Amino acid sequence: MTNKELCLSLMKADTENEVIEILKAQEYWSDYQYWRFYGDKENNYSAAGNQADESEAALVEKITNSRDAILMNECLIRGIDPKSDSAPKGVQHAVARFFEDDSEGELAGQVREWSTKKRREVAKNISVYITGNKPSVDKYPCINIADKGEGQTPLNMPKTILSLGESIKRKISFVHGKWNMGGTAALVYCGKENLQLIVSKRNPKLLGEDANPSDNNWSFTLVRRENPEGKETSSTYKYLAPVNVDMNPAKGELLNFESDTLPIFAQFNEPYSVESEWGTLVKLYEYETKNKQNVQGNGGLLRPLDLLAPDLGLPFRLHECRYEGTPGSFEHQVNGLRVRLHDDRGKALEEGYPTSNELVIDGEQITITVYAFKDDKAKTYRDNDKGVIFILNGQSQGWLDDRLFSRNKVGLGFLKNSLLVMVNCSELSYRAQEKLFVNDRVHLRKGPFRDKIITEIIDYLSHHQGLSDIQEERKRKLKQDKISDSKPIEAVLSNVFKHSSALSRIFLNGHRLSNPFKSKKVKDEEKPFKGELYPKYFKFKRLDYGEELKKGVNFDSRSRIFFETDAKNDYFNRKTKPGSYKLLLKSEEDFIEVTNTTYSLNLLNGIATLNLDINSEYEIGRVYNFKLVVTDPLRIVNPPFANSFELTIHPKAIKKPGKAKPRTKPPGKDKGDNRESLGGIQIPEITSVYEKDWDSHEFNKYSALKVLKSKSNSGDGEQGEPMFDFFVNMDNVYLSYEIKDNIKEKELLESQYKYGMLLLGISLIYDSKQNSNESSEVYEGVEDKIFEFSRAMSPMIIPMIQEFGDLDLKSELIDQLAD
């Protein structure tokens, strides 16, 4: 078998066993002298094997490497030193410069502005295609990633693709692989033997006159994992390198061969069907992805790749090659989630979204973008465990789950499944990137910098009036079938408490839930704010332009300063001629830009809010003079808007302990004006949910109770108890069984079920508060706990209630309980 035949055989093999048999036939598999340590390091598993803890994130690394190879190829073809000052400064700049006619335009480098034809044409340079095993319990497919990038020579591949920890791209601004780890992140997910095939050829246009005779050849190798032997304590990764191994023991060279082209690309559902003159193919054998279904459907790779590479910079093609059928239906365009949301914004997003905000934290700039989805639309664009995505050069670097939206300080529980926040970190310095990100591109590094960013995200969301308005509208829609009269519930609970001393002690001891269940009414519909493309005014709220604002602020707190303007909501964040702002601080006689303070300027419907963190940079008792300067391209002639304000720093506010509330006595037997039947607990509104509305609540036939948490009516959302709204599944399968067996008692059974679930939910909320500690937020995760526990209790709740022998609801309460 020639080297080319061997290469093609390995390319088309779709199981580890096939690969092993092919290599055994060539006497390569068992001869250890033919295998070279990955990165030429014996102890390479700790670096290569402990990276991304999600196979999809590791796969995106491969695709990102392909994008980098494409951009490097375009740069080198033009004779530009990629490490020089003349090279592009970032991915977007490189895309604009290499793939667009007008690289300096205001929308340059934005794939979303490209035509469909241009996107498809550029996407042909990167192909991801699925071959091998169809979905089953214990079998996984092979994933192939091909690109027509710069490619590598046989002699150079050990120094590039097969190196480990070398600073190959560190000084190149427009590529992402700074740590040289992406080549190995996927290995641990490649079957039992961790097999990975690499085939590559250098672009002939990049070869110099003094090129080695093999430089124009295709080369290939296979990476595998070897188990520890003898005194070894960890596995090692090696790759096949049998050429000249007698002259270079343990450092042989790669197999290579001459060929004008090689079929490394797919077309429609046909793998290895498109020839290429150069480029790179990586094949991951039996790749353990949880998304192994047909790529386009639920459980396929299309959505996670979209999500984890939200702004990759270059589109690519995704092919499903495991099935037969109409060819075109198995080839899909992947443009990245940002582009997809831009294209679908009218049908997927609420009007006016996304909204963005730039933050300066410790002198570092990040941009927060909030996507608010229309009801029931988010599930096709995001995952529950990825509510906040941190992005660097178009690739996800880590995330926070969507429970952040339900935190007490955020209070957007009704929108938990309808929000996606992208945090663009591409402007961070390398030092800041190291402080925030772990090399695995999955986890965020715990520390003060991360905590400050999360605090700013929470602050932005909690004071976003637009999101609050959407939430109130969602509440009204979800509670159309609510019980408006609380007397039946009060009567039931009074009877339950009367017959249970344990419940009486818990709920009648004066501990209030501070009216957590009442939902405020939203304002009457107002005319939508339109705003001006270029504002005519930008001034302090309720002050004339030019007047200075003076106020005091406590140390270690946040100062909020409000401005009025007629600027559009996207004034600071649009792509075309955006506005900009700077916060200046007076030092002696001059104003200098603030760099050591976290601040941001949020703009919504004519109100701009400056959030300024009063931290250790400021001294108690001192007076500081600031100036906020706002400008835009239209104000080249006119002076910028400049608003000066004075802050006096007061000592840190000390929260005074509240007075203990007197214990509420249980209700007596005699009637009277002072009788409190529920000991101060406010009665919740229960919304009945039926099968036709299951999708809106993520219910199925086994679901029982869902509780949503939102901000309290009092305060600014940062203090006081949150509100809880209850939604009960009245088409629960176990309730249906009980009713079917005793149809005459339908109303009674439904009432027992509904109010049993109510008690269960209140108990878990009460328990969450009583058992919270300083390390966790009060009520953290209580919604998930209620959802799961109520589902487990749903078969037993009615039988348990019916065991209360003296709880007779039939006679005196049945009329009140009917909806």
Buried (B, 14 or more C-beta within 10 A) or exposed (E): EEBBEBBBBBBBBBBBBBBBEBBEEBEBBEEEEBBBBBBBBEEBBEBBBBBBEBBBBBBBBBBBBBBBBBBBBBBBEEEBEBEEEEBBEBBBBBBBBBBBEEBEBEEBBBBBBBEEEBBBEBBBBBBBBBBBBEBEEEEBBBBBBBBBBBBBBBBBBBEBBBBBBEEBBEEBBBBBBBBBBBBBBBBBBBBEBBBBBBBBBBBEEBEEEEBEEBBBBBBBBBBBBBEEEEEEEEBBBBBBBBBEBEEEEBEBBBBBBEBEEBBBBBBBBBBBBBEBBBBBBBBBBBBBBEBBBBBBEEBBBBBBBBBBBBBBBBBBBBBBBBEEEEEEEBBBBBBBBBBBBBEEBEEBBBEBBBBBBBBBBBEBBBBBBBBBBBBEBBBEBBBEEBBBBBBBBBBBBBBBEBBBBBBBBBBBBBBBBBBBBBBBBBEBEEEBBBBBBBBBBBBBBEEEBBEBBBBBBBBBBBBBEBBBBBBBBBBEEBBEBBBEEBEBBBBBBBBBBBEBEEBBEBBBEBBEBBBBBEBBEBEEEEEEBEBEBBBEEBBBBEBEEEEEBEEEBBBBBBBBBEBBBBBBBBBBBBBEEBBEBBBBBBEEEEBEEBEEBBBBBBBBBBBBBBBBBBBEEBEEEEEBBBBBBBBBEEBEEEEBBBBBBBBEBBEEEEEEEEEEEEEBEBBEEEEEEEEEBBBBBBBBBBBBBEBEBBEBBEBBEEBBBBBBBBBBBEEEBBEBBBBBBBBBBBBBEBBBEBBEEEEEBEBBBBBBBBBBBBBBBBBBBBEBEEEBEEEEBBBBEBBEBBBEBBBEBBBEBBEEBBEBEEBEBEEEBBEBBEB
